[in-house]
Amino acid sequence: MTRARCLVVGGAGFIGSHLVERWLDHADVTIFDDLSVGREAFVAPSLARGASLVVGDARSLGALVAAMRDHSHVVHLSANPEARAALVDPRIDVDQGILATWNVLEAMRQTGASELVFSSSGTVYGPREGACAEGDLGELPISLYGASKLAGEAMIAAYAECFGLRATITRFGNVVGPRGTHGAALDFLRKLKATPERLVVLGDGRQRKPYLHVADCVRAVEHVARGRRRAVDVINIAPVGTTSVAAIAAACVAASPYPGASIEMTGGERGWPGDIPRSVMDASELRRRGYVLPRTSDEAVADAIVELAGEVFPGHRADAARVREAVAASRELEPCRS
């Protein structure tokens, strides 16, 4: 991507702002974001380096077409950031997921942009037992968020076949790190700020998933996008191992100014309808392509919680060693490995 012109849809958000910082080294970047979740402050350093910002809504085809003109590459990261939101508003993943993805594809067709990177999710695999590789879609998604991601992947495949687009689809584990806008760790830290004496956790704490640090995520995306092997490439981006909700809760307490807070589990196998209690992703294809994520799931969680604690509790400096110890002490006896 030597000085390609790249439009990053959702580029002012959590993952997007980190990706833009990295891709400015080799591309001219335009950020397209409605700033409903993303923030201009997240991309201020990138704007100072020459990126441009277009404030617009991915649900508007016209806005995307206008912003995309003269761009050859598109990264589509925009989506509903909170999967549970669809339990209150079931249309949110239709509008912000399926419709927005169709708009991106149609804008590419109309403007001649030819290269797409799409952020999908391990939720497309559904509640499948065992580690899921790229070809393992044996179960359908059970969340509306996951359904919208799978629908987006299908539309990308169809546009590639019908209109000659080329795409890299990256299926992420749970991404964590600074500037996070959602997720268990951030929720727990905010709960501790509101109720310092206790942390209430949905479920029994045994939910277990692969967690990916955002810095590792954007480096891996760059690597696979540069090395796309097929018209539509599908790659899992997930670390070795998984981390339990109980470990995340313990680490958040350790990272907070309230290390004596109690942790109260509400019980039940899953935290909310549509949640997948245990997810394991097989990232061996990523490793075969020459990229090894530098952090395990537990390491990514510990590092991210230290960083997020500094954002939630300004002036407080978490003890990184104590946070890592909390994660290790809360592991199940036989953790899953991807």
N, C-alpha and C positions, 0 to 999 in steps of 0.2 A: 504493500500500500504506500509506495513512494509518493509523498505529497498528494495523495488522493484528496478529493473534497468529500467530506463525510458529514452526513446529517445524523445526529444522535437524538432520537426521539425518546423523551424521558431523561435527557442528559443532565438535568439539574437535580436529579434524585439521588438516592443513596448509592446504588451501584453506578449509575450514570456519571455522577460527578467524579468518581474515582477513575472510571474508564476514560473520560475526556482528558483528565490530567495526563494519563499515560499516552494516549493516542496523539496528543498534540506534538509529540516528538517526531511523528512521521506523517501527519495528515493535517490539512486545514479543516477545522471542525466548526460546524454550526450546531448549536444546542437548541432543540425544540422542546419546550416544556410549558405547561399551563401554570406551573408554580403552585398547584393545589397541595402537593406533598413535597416536591422538590423546592429548593430555596436558592435564591440568587446568591446568598452568602456562600453556599456550597461551591459555587463555580466562580466566585470572584477572582481567585488566583488564576484560573484558566482564562477568564476574560482579559486579565491583565497581560497574559501571554499571547493574546491574539485570537482566541476563540470568540465567536459572536453568539448572541442569544436572541432567539425569536420566541416571544411569548405567544403560544397558540395551543389549541386543543386538538388532540389526536382524533377526537370524534368528528372533526371537521375535515372533510376531504379537500375542500378548497384551500384551507389554511396549510395543509400538508403539501399540496401541489405547489403553492406559491413559495414555500420555504425550501422545497426539494429541488427546484430548478437549478441546473448546473452542478448538481452533486452526483457523483458516480456510485458512492457507497452509502449505505444506510445501516445504522444500528438501532434496532427497535427494542427498547427496554421498558416502555410505558405500559403500565397495567395497574389494576387495583392492587394496592400494596398489602391489604389486610384480608386474608381469605375468609375470616369470620364475618366480614361485612355483608357478604351475600346472604347470610341467615336473616338479616333485617331487610336488605334490599336485593332480592334475587336478580334484578336486572343489571346490577353494577358490573358483573363480569361479562355480560353480553355487550354493554356499551364500551367499557374501558378495556375489555379483552378482545372479544371477537370482532366487533365493529371497528375498533381502532386498528387491529391488525389488517383487516380487509382494506381500510383506508390507506395504510402504509403501502400495501402491495399495489393497490390501484394507482396511487400517486407515483410509484416507481414505474408502472407501465406507461403512464401518461407522460412522465418526464424523461424517461430513458435511463434512469438509474438502474444499475444491473446487479450490484452486489449487496446482499443483505446478511446481517447477523441478527439472529432472533433469540431473545432470552426466554427459554422455556423452563420446565421445572420437573423435578422428580415426581411431582404429584400426578403426572400423566400415567404412571405405572399402576395407580390404584393400590388397593390393599393386597399386593402380591407377596407371597412368602418367598424368602430368600433374596439374594442380591440380584438386582435388575440391571441387565446390560441393555444396550441400545435397541436390540431386536426383541426385547421381552415385554411386549404389551399384552400380557395374558389376561389382565383385569382392566376394566374401564375405570376412569377416575371416579371418586366418590365425593369430591367437592366441586362446586361451580367454578372455582378458580382453576382447578386441574382440568375440568372439561373445556374451559375457554382456551387453555394452553394447547390441549390436544387438537381442538378445532383450528387454532392458528397454525399449527404444524401441518395439518391437512391442506389448508388453503395455500400455504407456501409451496407444498409439493405440487399442487395443481397449477399455480401460477408459473412455477418453474417449467413444468411440462408444456403448458399452453403458450407462454409468452417469453420463454428463454431466460428467465431470471435465474440467478445462482445464489445459493443461500447456505449459511452455516447455522444450524440449530443447536444451541447449547442448553442442555438440561442441567440445571443447577441443583445442588443440595441446598440446605438452608444457609443463606448468606448472612454473615454477621460482621460487625466492625463499626468503626467510627462513622458518624453521620447517619447511623441507622434510624429509620423512621417507624419501625414496627418489629415484632418478634418477641419471643419469650424473655430473653435477657433484658431488653429495654422495658418491657411490661413489668418485670419483677423489680427492677431498679426504681421505676416510677412508683410502684406500689410501696416499696420501702420508704421512699421519700414522703409519701402520704401517711403511712402507718408504720413508724419506725420500730414498733415493738413486735410486729408479726408480718409474715408474708404468706398470703393465701394463694395456693396453687391449684389450678383446675386439674382434675385427674388424680391418679395415684403416684405420679412421679416416675413411673416406669416407661413412659413413652420415650422412644429412643430414635434419633435421626442423625444423619451426617451433616455436620456444620462446616462451612467453608468460609475462610476469612476473605473479606472483600478485596484486599490487595492481591491475594493469591488468585481469586476469581478473575480479576481483570487481566492479569498476566496470562492465565490459561486461555481466556477468550482470544486475546491477541495471537497467541501461539497457534491455536487451531484455525482461526480465521485466515492467517497467512498460509497455512498448509492445507487448505480445503482440497479434498481428493475427488469429490463427486459433485454433480450439479446441486444436489441437496445433501449436505453432510449433517449427520446427527451425532453429537458427542456428549456423553455424560461428563460433567465437571463436579467431582465430589472427592472428598479426602479419604484417606484410610481411616476406618473406624466410625463409630457413632457415639453420641453423647446423650445421656438421659436427662429428662427434665429435672429430676432430683439433683443431679450434679450441677445443672445450670442454676437452680435455686440456691444451693449451698454456696456456689461461687459468688452469686450476687450478694448474699448476706456478707460473705467474707470481704467483698470489695467495697461494701457500703460503709458509712460511718457508724453503722449499728450492728456490729458483729454478734451481739447477743440476741438478735431478733429470732423468734421462733418461726418454724416453717410448718404450715398447716395444709395437708393434702385434703382435697374435697372428696377423693375416692373416684373409682370408675376407671375403665380401661383407656378412655380417650378424653381429651379436654373439651371437645365440642363436636357436634355433628359434622361429619365430613373430614374430620381429622384422621390421619393415618397413624395409629399408635406406634408402629415400628416400621422404619423404612431403611433399606440398605441399597446403595447404588454401586454397581460394578463399574469402576473407572479404569479398567485395564486397557481399554482402547486409547484413552488419553495418554497413558504411560507408554503404550506402543508407539505413539506418535512423538515421543521424545520429551514429554513434559511430566514432571513429577511434582506434585504439590508439596511445598516445603513444610506444611503443618498438618498434623493429624487433626481429626475432629476435636478432640479434647484440647489440643494446643490452640486451635483457632478460637474455641469458646473462651478459654482462659484469657487469651490476649484481647479478644473483643470486649469482654466484660470489664477488664481494667480500663480500656479506652472509653467505653460507654459510661462507666462510673465517673470518670472525670468530666463528662458532659452533663450528666444528671446532677452531680453534686460538685458544683464549681468550687475550686479551692481544696477539695479533698483528693488526696493521692492514695490510691489503692496499693496495697502490698501485693505485688505480682506473685511472689513466692507463696504467700498464703492463699491466694486465689487458685493457683495451680494445685496446691495441696488439697483444697476443698473439692476440686474436680476429681482428683485421684481417689480421695477417700469415699466418694459417692458412687464410684463405678460399680456396676453389677459384677458378680464373680466371673461371668463368662460374657464379656461384651461382644457384640456382633462386629465382624470385620468385613469391609468391602474389598 
